[in-house]
Amino acid sequence: QVQLVESGGDLVQPGGSLRLSCTGSGFPVVTYAMYWYRRAPGKEREFVASISFTGRSTDYADSVKDRFTISRVPSMYTMYLQMDNLQPEDTAVYYCHVQNYWGQGTQVTVSP
């Protein structure tokens, strides 16, 4: 059974940092890229960042570039999102995504 579990969400002040984690299990092969998405209140789910299965290739949404850093344990389904200089507009539920599978999400709230 495939499972993705996120953790690390919290309430943080503007300018603060958080590190999200995602751990996957049950995948038949270890060749898939991994993705972070987020859904802010009242908005559609949006792409945040992605990383190849080797960890050598990454991509970011313009809104988080230079503030967020995605990483993973190479060739494993363990992924991280280091989020620095968080702003209120980063408030959202953050989801881990691999192939057709989604985690349950972890809440990030940025507020004074």
Stockholm file with secondary structure:
# STOCKHOLM 1.0

chainA/1-112         QVQLVESGGDLVQPGGSLRLSCTGSGFPVVTYAMYWYRRAPGKEREFVASISFTGRSTDYADSVKDRFTISRVPSMYTMYLQMDNLQPEDTAVYYCHVQNYWGQGTQVTVSP
#=GR chainA/1-112 SS CCEEEEECCCEECTTCCEEEEEEEECCSCSCCCEEEEEECTTSCEEEEEEECTTSCCEEECTTTTTTEEEEECTTSSEEEEEECSCCGGGCEEEEEEETTEECCCEEEEECC
#=GC SS_cons         CCEEEEECCCEECTTCCEEEEEEEECCSCSCCCEEEEEECTTSCEEEEEEECTTSCCEEECTTTTTTEEEEECTTSSEEEEEECSCCGGGCEEEEEEETTEECCCEEEEECC
//
